[in-house]
C-alpha cells in the first residue's frame, strides 16, 4: 500500500470535488453544500459550520480514497477510468442510499414527517437531493466521477 | 384602488426590505438584496406583481405604529366583531447570535393575534418571483411548508401554523388571545433553514429584534428638536444601509412615480454619490460612527474602482449597475409607466460628486477618522481630475437627461472639493496634494461663480452660469462653506428661491424646467431650506417653523418619500427615501447646534452683565 500516493490522490480528489460543488452553488445550480451539512452536525453557526465541515470533508475524502485504493488493489489496477466507474457507483449510492437516510442521521435536519423543530431546522434533501435543485443529482454524479478520476489517475500502486 | 404611497411602512434587516400596506398586504419585497428581482410587487401591479396579505376578511379600520424606537411594525385592525394585531418584522441578529444560532438568513416574520372578540382573518399568499415574470406554482411540502421555486437554486418557503395550502388562500377565525404565525424565508447557495412557525420561536425572535433595535436606537446621540422623527429617520437609514458593504440605497423601491400617472419613474435601489457628504454628516452627527465608517469604507472602495473618474451611482458592492430596462408586463404604480429596472444615469457626468466624496472624507477626519496613504493618494487624484475638468458641462445634481450644462452647484462642489483638499493638506492628512494647483483652480472657480453664477438682474446666484433662473441646490452653498448663510448674496438668493420655487408653505421644487412639470415638491430641497435658515439664513424661530411644517408631511409612522404633492400633501416617488431622511436629520442637527449656540451666548451675556444693585 502506497500511503503517500493515497493521501495525495485523496487530497487532490477531495479538493476537486469540493470545488465543483462550490461552483455549482455559486452558479445557482444546486443548494447542496456538503461542508455545511457536515459542519452543521457540530455547530449551529452557519459560518463556523462551513469551516468545520470543510475540514471534516477533507478527512472524509481521505477515508474514501483509502476505500478506492482498496478496490484498486483488489482488482489489480488503478486507472482514471476505473476511478471514474467507482466514482459513478459512489455517487449513485450517495444519492439513493445515503441522502434519504440523512434526516434520520443528521442531528439538525428536519424531516418531512415531523417538520422543523427547535433543534432540527435544516431542509432535508429529498429524493436524490432534488429539493436542493433539479440539477443537484447531476452535479453530485459529475463531482464524484471527477473524484474517482483524480484518485485513480494519481494513485501509484 | 391604488394604495397611497404614504400608506406603506417598511421593515427590513439591512440587506433587503419589505413594504407593507396599512391593509396588512406585503406588496414589495426583493430577495436576497435590495436590488434583486422582486418576490412580491403588487405595489407596481396589483394583478401580476404578487402579494402576501394577512388582514380581516371583513370591513375594518386600521391604525399602525412601530413598536417604540424599533423597526418592528404593528398594525391594528378594528372590525365590528373584534380587534386583530398584526406584527411584522425581519429578524435581526447580533454578531454573537449569528455565530451561535441556526437562522434562515433571509426571513419575514408575521404574527396575527386576536386582541379581543373574534376576527376572521383572510390570508393571501401569492408570490410572483422575478417581477412577476416567472411562473412559479406553490408546492406544498407538507410539514416543511409551502415552497416556491424562484429560479436557479433559490426557493422561498412559507411555514405557518395557519391552515394554508398550495392554493395560497385561507380564512381563519381567531378568538381573543389566539394567534397565528408566519415565517417567510428565502434560501440560495445552501440548504434552507426552516424555522418552526411556533409561538415560542416567533416570540423569541420578536423579543430579540425589539431588544436589538432599541439598543441601536439608544445609541443615537441627539437631544434636540423633533427627536422622535430624527430617531425614526436614523432607523430608516439603518434599514437602507446594505450591511455587508456599508452602501446606502437611495430607496428600496423602483418606479414609484414622481408625477402621478406620469413617466418620471426611476429605479432607486442603488447608491448615489450626490448625497455622500450629507449622509456622512448625518450618521456621524447622530453618533452612529460604525454605520458612518462602514458607509465611508464603501464610498472609498467604490470610488477607487473607477479612479480618477467618478460615476453618478454605484451598486451595493461599488460596481456599475446593470443597464436600464423597462418591465413592459407591469402596469406600474397607479398606471404610471414605464416600470424601470437599472438606471441610465450611470453613464452621466456629475462633477459635484467629487466635492461630495472629498467633503465626506473631510467629515470622516473631523470625526476622528484617519486617512491612510492609498486613500490620500486617491483623494489627490480626484483633486487633479477636478482641477483639470471643472469647466466641463455636466448633467448636474438632478441628472437632467437633455444636454449637459454649466451648473453653478456643480462648480461650487468643485470649489468645495479643492478647498477641502487644501484644508486636509494643511493638517497633514494628504501629504502629496498639489496644493498650489488646487488653490489656483479653486480661486478661478470662485471668481467664475461670483461673476457668471451671480445675476445682478435676479439679484441671486443662478442655476447655470450666465443663466436666468434659480435652483434649490443653491441653498447648499452655505452648507459647503462657500458663502455664509447670512451673507447678502445668500440672503437675496434665498429670497429669490422662495419667490420662484416655494410652491406651498415650506415646500420647494428643485427648479423649473420641462422635465419638472407636474412633479411635486422635493423633500430634501425643503429640508435644505430649513437647514439654510438654521445655519444663519434666518432666525432660529424661522428655521424651527420651516422644520415643523415639513415634519407635518411625514406619514403616520414617520416616513417620507422623495417628493410631496403640494396640493394634497401626498407622498410621491420612491419610498421611503434615504436622502429626504438625511435632509431631515441634518436640518435638525443644524437647528440644535444653532439653539445651543444661542443658549451659550445668552448665558455668556448674562454672566457679563453687572450685578443688579439693591
Interface residues (C-beta under 8 A of the other chain):
Chain A: X25 X26 X27 X28 X29 X30 X31 X32 X33 X36 X37 X40 X43 X44 X45 X46 X47 X48 X108 X110 X112 X113 X114 X115 X116 X117 X118 X121 X122 X123 X124 X125 X132 X133
Chain B: X98 X99 X100 X101 X102 X103 X105 X141 X142 X143 X144 X145 X151 X152 X153 X154 X155 X157 X159 X187 X188 X189 X190 X191 X192 X193 X194 X195 X196 X198 X200 X201
